[in-house]
């Protein structure tokens, strides 16, 4: 597991909301929680935080809900940074505070390659990139899709 549980839910929620937004819908907390198989109270806090950080939009009222603009440029890295900070992109694989190029830990060079690959994937993947995979049922956000 490379993400916190909060970050995992945030990424899943953003991808779900993007798909529903692409279909022309705004979604409420209950629908998101059901759609990604997450606790409702937990996802509500996450969505409020992501909305405050302008990664998704929300409207209150009877026709309200959360949505992501169709041409959104939000990347997976944006979500990770908003929820977990930069740790994944800069920290030592063993959690050592002194690890660096000049004072490497035992796994520094191997971990640096993996961290760079993950960073590249997260920075180059937009939340909206997954809409077609979900629509075509080539990927799933929960065991039993809706």
PyMOL commands that set and color helices and strands:
alter all, ss='L'
color gray80, all
select helices_A, chain A and resi 5-22+29-36+40-52+76-84+87-90+108-124+127-135
alter helices_A, ss='H'
color red, helices_A
select strands_A, chain A and resi 57-59+65-67
alter strands_A, ss='S'
color yellow, strands_A
deselect
rebuild
show_as cartoon
